[in-house]
Amino acid sequence: MNKTKYFLYARKSSEAEERQAMSIEAQLVELSQFAQREGLSVVERFIESKSAKTPGRPEFNRMVEKIYASREPVGILSWHPDRLARNSVDGGQVVYLIDSGKLGALKFPTFWFEPTPQGLFMLQVAFGQSKYYSDNLSENVKRGIRQKLRRGEYYGQVPYGYVYNHKTRNVEPDPVRSKVVKRMYQEFASGRHSLASIGRWLAEFGMLSKKGKVLAKSSVEHILNNQTYLGVITIKGETYEGTFEPLVSRAAFEAVQAVLKRNSRPRKSNYTHDFPFTDLLVCGECGCSITAQYAKGNGGTYIYYRCTKKKHRCSQGYVRDDKLLEQLHGAIQKVVLPAGWVAGMRGQVDEWARLERKSLLSEGLKIDGALEETEAKLDKLINAFLDGLIEKEIYLVKKEELIKRKLELNERKVGFARDGLIWLEPLRDWLEALAEAEKLASSNDLYEVKSFVEKIGANRLLRDREVFLDFAQPFDLILKHNDLRGAQTKQPAPKGRVASENIAVNTAWWAVSCAKWNRRSFRSETRPTTGSCIRPIIGGIPKPHSTI
């Protein structure tokens, strides 16, 4: 009977309970049977789930302390030397315990060891092999990750809105959640939401934390800052171009970042009130902001908007919210087109797009050329970095710039392929806004009304309880077009064939003017704004502060 007392040590590599769940149990069964066959006396067990790649295992350190404190030499029973150590510090500690006589024996069912010079040499070889395996495995994993990123395959925790496809080994948009992400960016970019309110908005669609609660502000901000939705991958400060489908356009992402920056230092308040029209107007007398307050009277509570009067004395009075809403409806009504005009203009624009698509193929070739040029610059940059010609910091910055440029060109190429004519996008957006105006001219959604007034009006003032504003481009052109001006008065809109011809003639004129203007802009690679697209059609300068 072997009189040496043994400590049984069992370890599994992963700290996660679901991984290698049977490893510890299997080791204990095998070691117990081995101890019974060899007649070994096990006095204590040390079990832990901790990687041995680096020093600092609690149970291993506790076992070593007990070995040092023991008056008589003890032994260790384990499955294999790699269970004891995969790093040079712990391996050297075991060898030193043997040399100092504190560790009398080592027993392994899968490895032979005797406390002789030959046995110590073989033990050190086993420890070295374990360390080599661990280091080599780490390098292989890192190399595989780098190759995966170079192929544009996403690595890491799958963001909300995507689902992992094991066949392609990449992420792809989730049919339902991707729509939630797209809508979330649109909602937050409108400026109507804070991080807290957008978290509650997401909760309505079932997007909650692991505990089933509304997402914290930091989690919502992380989603809004996640460049993965642009189709790029950022790992340790380095940006890679992804081959998966982006969920958000660059313009929408930048709009969200602008709102986040603007709201980064909000005014602290212990109370929150629902005053939709604040931050919409300024006082026409002193230039201060327009604020709001509650007031009771006539058996109810009402909202009144007024000047803050923070700069100096101001004689402006109060205006009730329903009176203010009525005036804003009037402003929107001025840009509402006669019935059927928007649909007719859309049809005319689509017809021009179909006829002109062939003539614009050369523009698509320009985009392909710019893409090839950007790709060549990216290859040269990578080669220069690999050859040690530029520093890593400069390389990372330039690489991110080129990848963003490439993504922008790809977006333009997708838009070109979708619509056939890139220059028509501002006109299409303008027509969509005009279609929305007809609904908002009588809408009670105060936030939507505010957002639209911000879009169509500039220099928005409140003076003597009346709203004044300059109609922004290109909405001001509606008021200056003679035909449309007549339609906005009491004169009835033309009907039948006359109306159809009127729509076709005016829309064709607008489409032709846009085509000529935007072709010039595209040659200079300057994306035309909505105003620049419509301005050459009608012309004219708006009068300052047109009363509504």
N, C-alpha and C positions, 0 to 999 in steps of 0.2 A: 504494500500500500504506500503510495507516494505521500509523504508527510507535509510537503509544501502546500501552503494555502494559496488559493488562486482567486484573482479578481476576474470576473467575466465581463468583457467589454463588447457591446454590440452597437453598431452605428449604421444609419442609412444616410445617403448623400443629400437628399432633398429635405428641406424643412416643411414643404407642403404636405399636408396629411393625405391628399388624394394621390400623390405620386409615391411609388415604391411602398405602398401600404403594407404589403406582405413581407418586406425585406427583413424587418426586425423579428417578426414572429418566426420566419424561416431560420434565421441565424440562431435564435434561442433554442429551437427544437434540435437543430444539428449539433450545437455546442453542448447541450445537455446530454445527448446520446454519446457524443465523443468523450465527455467527462466521465460518464458511467463506464464506458468501455475501458478507458485508461486508468480508472480509479482515482480521479482527481477530485480534490475537496474544494468546492466553490463556496467561499464565505460571503461574497457580496457581488451584486450585479450593477453595472454602469451602462445605461442605455440612453442614447440621444439621437436626435435627428439634426445633424449639423454637417456642413461640408468641412472636409479636412484639408481643403486647398490652402487655407491660411490658419495661423495659430489663433487660439482664443476659444476653444471648445470648453464649456463649463464642466461637463461630466468628466471629460478626459483630464482636465486640470485637477479636479477633485480627486480622481483616482491617483494621479501622480503625487499629490500632497500626502495622501494616505500611505503610499509606498515609502516616501521619505520619512514619515513619522513612525513607520513600523520598526520594531526592534529586531525582528527576524526577516530574512529575505522572503519575499512573496513572488508569486508568478502571475502572469497574465494569460488568460484564455480568450482568443479571438478567432474569427473566421479566417482572416488573411492579414498579412502586414499592412495592406492598403487600408484596412479598417482603422488601424492605429494612427497612421500618418500619411499624408500626401504632400507635406511640406518639409523643408530641411530643418526647421526649428524643432518640431515635435519628433521627427525621426532621430535627430541628434540627441534629444532628451532621453528617448528610450535606450539608445546605445550607451549613453553615459550612465544610466541607472544600472545597466548590466555591468559596465566596467567598474562602477563603485561598489558592486556587490549588493545593492539594495533590491535589484530585480534578479531573482534566482533562476527563473525559467520563463520561457515563452512557448506556448503550445498553440498550434494551428492545425485544423483538420486538413487544410489544403497546402501546407508548406512545412518543410522540415527545418528545425532549428535546434542547435545545441550550443551552449555557452562556450564555444571554442573559437580560436582565431578564424577557422574556416567558416564556422556558423555565423560569426559576426560579419564576416565579409559578405556572405550570401544575404544576410539580413539587410545590410546597407545597399546591396544591389537591388533587393526587392523594394526598399524605400525609394531608391533612385528611379526605378522603373515606374513606381506609382506617381512620383512627381512628374516624370517625363510624360506619362499618359495624361495627367491632369493639364499640364501646360500645353501639350499638343492638341488636346481636345478643345481647349480654349481658343487656340489659334485657328483651328479648323472652323469652329463656330463663327469667329469674327470674320474669317475669310468668306464663309458662306453668306454672312449678312451683307458684307461689302458687295459681293457679286449680285445678291438679290436687289440691293439698292441701285446698282448700276443698270440692272434690267428694268428699273422703274417699278418693281413690285413693293407693295407697302410692307413695312416691318414694324411691329409693335402692336399695342392694343388697338383693336379696330374702332375707329371713331363712330359716334352715333350717326346714323344715316347710311352707313355702309354695312355690308355683310361679307364675310370671308368665303371665297370660292376655293375649295380644296383642289379642284381640277386645274384651275389656272394659277393657283398659289398666289392669288392677288385679291384685292377687295373690289367690290362692285356695288353700285347703289342699291339700297334696299327699296323695294317697290313702294312702301308706305312711308317709312321714316325719312327717306331722302326728300320727299315732298315737304315734310315738316321742317327740315333744315332750311330748305330754300325759302319757305314762307317766313321762317323765323328771321332770316337775314333781311327780308323785305320789311317786316314789321319793325325791327329795331332801327333800320336805316331811316324810317319815316320820322323818328324822333319822338314818337308817342309813348315809348316804353323806357323804363329804367331796367336795371339788371334784375331787380326784385320782381317787377311786373312781368317781364318776359319769362322769368322762371315759373310764375303762376300760369302764364299762357301755355308754356310747354307742358305743365302738369295736366292741363285739360286734354292734351293729346296722349297722355299716358307716359310722358317722359319724366320719371322720378328717380330719386337716389336709390341706393341699394336697400335703404331702410324704409322705402316707400314714402319719403317725404319730398317736398318741393326742393328742387336743386338750389344749392347755396349760390350766392352771388359769384364767388370765385369759380365755381364750376361752369356757370353760364358764361362768364367772361372768357374762360378757357375755350369754350366752344366757339365763341365769336372771334377769337384770335387764332383759331386753328387753321393754318395754311394748307392743311391736307384737303380741305374743301375746294382749294384752287387747283388741285391736281399736282401738288408738289409735296415732297417729303423732306423734313428738316430733322437731322440727327446730329446731336452734339455741335450745333452751330453750322453744319454744312447742309446745303440744299441740293436735292436731287429731283430730277424731273420724273414724275410718276407716269405710268402707262395706264392708270385707271381713269375712269370718267370723273371730271370735276363736277361738283354740285353747285358752285357759286362762281359767278363771273368776277373778273378783277374789279370792275366798276362797283359792283355791289359790295365786295369785300372792303374796298377803300372807303366807301360811304359809311359802312359800319365802324371802321376804325376812326373816322372823323367824329362820329357821334360818341364813341367811347372816350376819345380825347377831350371832347367838349364837356363831357359829364364826369371827367376824372376827379374834379374838385367841386362837387355840388355844394350849394349853400345848405348849412345844417338847419333843420327845422324839426321841432317836436310834433308838429301837426302837418297833416297832408289834406289838401282840399282839392275838389274837382272843379278847377277853373280852366276850361279848355282854351279860352282865347287869350290867356296871358302869353307874353313874349311874341304876340302877333303884331301889335300896334305900338306906336310911340306917340307921345303928346305933341300935337301940332303947334302948341304955344311955347313950351319950354324944353321940349326934346327928351323929357324923362320917360321912363317905361310906364306902361299901363298895367295896373294891378287890379285885383278884384276883391270883393268882400261880400259877406252875407248881410242882409238887412231884413227886418221883420216889419210887416205892415199889411193891412187889409186882410188879416186872417191867414197869412202865409209867410214863407221865407223866400226871399228873392236874391238873385246875384246881380251886383252892380259893378261895372268896370269904371275905373277912374285913373287919373294921373297920380303917380306917387308923390309928386311935388317935393322931391328931394333936393333939387338944385336951388330953387328960390320960390317965392310966392307965385302961384299960378291960379288963374281965375276959372279954369275949366271945371265943369261939373261932372255929374255921374250919368251913366247911360245903362239902362237895364239890359240884361243878356238877350232877351227876346227881341228887343229893338235892334241890338247890334247884329243878331243873327239875320234879321230881316234885311239889313243893309248889305251884309255879306252875300246873301242870296241874290240880291240885286246885282252885285259885282259879277258873280258867276254867270248870271243870266245874260250879261252883255257879251259873253264869249260863246253862248249857245248858238249853234247853227240851226237853220230851218230843218224841219223834219225831212229825213231822207238824204240830206246832203252828205253826211259822213259816210253812209253806206255807198253812195254813188262815187265819192272821192276815193274810197278804198278800192272799189272796182276799177276805177280809172288808173290808179297807181299800180295795181296788179297787172293790168293790161300793158302798161308801159314797161314794167319789169320783165314781162315775158318777151316783148319785142326787142328790148335792149340787152338781154342777157348774153347773146352771142358776141355782141360788140365789146363786151367788158371782159372777155376771156384773158386779154392781155394784162388786165389788172391782177387777175389771179396768178398769172405767171410772175408778176412782180413780187407778190407775197411769197411764192415758192422760192424766188431768188433771194429774198431777204432771209427766209428761213435757212437756206443753204449757207448763206454768208454767216449767220449767227452760229450755226452748227460748226462751221469751220473755225470761227473764233474760239468757240468752246473747246474744240479739240486742241488748238494751239495753246490755250491757257492750261489745259490739263498736262500737256507734254512739257510746257515750261516749268510747271510745278514739280513734275516728276524728275526733271533734269536739274532741279535746284536753282533755277534762274530767278524765281520770285519767292517771296516769303509766304507762309501759310495764311497770315491775316489778309494780305492783299488778294491771294488766290480765292479765299472764301467769299470776300466782298464782290470781286469781279465775276465769280461763278454765279452768285445769286442774281446779279444784274443781268447776265446773259440768259439765265433760265427764265427770269421774269419777261425779258424781251421775247424769248421764244414762245412763252405761253400767250403773250399778247398777240403775236403774229398768228398763232394757231387759232385764237379766238376770232380774229378778223377773217381767217380762212374759213372757219365754220360758219360765221355770219354771212360771208360771201356766197358759200355753197347753199346756205339755207334760203336767202332772199334773192340771190342772183345779183343784186345791186346794193352795195354797201351804202351808197349815198342816200338810199331811200329810208334807211332806218330812222333818222331824225324826223322825217315827214310822217312815217308810220306812228312813231311815238306821239307826235303832235295830234294826229287824228284820234289816237286812243284817249288822249287827254280831253279832246273835244267831246268824244262819246261819253266820257265820265262826267263832264260838266252838265250835261242834260239831266243826269240823275241827281247830282249834288245841288242843283239850283233850287230844289225843294226838299232836300234831305235834312233830317234831324240828327244825323251823326255829326256832332259838333267837331270832333277831332278830324274827321275826314274833310269837313268844310274848311277848317283851319289850314290843314295841309295843302288843300287845293288853292286857297287864296294865297298862301305863301309861294306857290308855284307860278301863279298868273300875275301877281302884283308885286311891285317894288315901291320903296319909299311909302310904306303904309302908315298913315297918320290918322289920329282921332282928334278932331277939333270941333268945338261947339256941338258935341254929341253926334257929329257926322263923320263918316269914314271917307278919307281921300287916299287915292293910290295912283301910281303910274302902272299901266298895264305892261308887263314885261314882254320882251320879244319871245315868240312871234305872235302872242295873243293880241298885242296892240294892233296888228295888221287887220284883224277882223273888223275893228271899228273904222278903219280907213278904206276898206274895200267898198266901193259905192253900192254894189249889188247887195252885199251883206248888210250894209248900214240901212238900206231900205227895208230889209227883212227884219231888222231889229225894231223898227218903228211899228206904227199901227197898220202899215201897208201890208196886205195879205201876200204870202209867198206864192210865186207862180205855180200853176198846176199843169198836169198832163204833159204833153209833148214839149211845151215851152220850158217847163221845169227840168225835164230830162236833158234837153239841149243846153240849158243854162248850166246845169251841174257838169256836164261833159266838157263844155267849152272852158269853164273856169278851172276845173281840175286838170285838164290837159295843159292849160297855160301854166299852172303851178308846177306840174310834173316836169315839163320841158325846162322851165327856169331852174328847178332844182337839179336837173341832170347836168345842165351847163355849169352851174355853180360848183357842184360837188366834184365834177370831174377835175376841175382846176385845183380844188382843195386836195383831192386824192393824189394828184401828181406831186404835190409838195408834202405828202404824207401828214397832212394836218386833218384830223377828224373834225368835220363840221358839227357845230352845235345845232340845236333845233332852231334857234334864232337865225343863225347864218344860213340855214337851209331855206327858210321862208322869206327872209328879208329881201333878197333880190327880186322876189315875185311882185311885191306891191310897192315897197319903199315907203318913204315918209318918216318923219320924226314925231314921236308922241309928245303931246303937250304936257307940261309938268302938272302933277297933282290934279288929274281929271276927277271931278266929283262924281260919286256914284249915287 
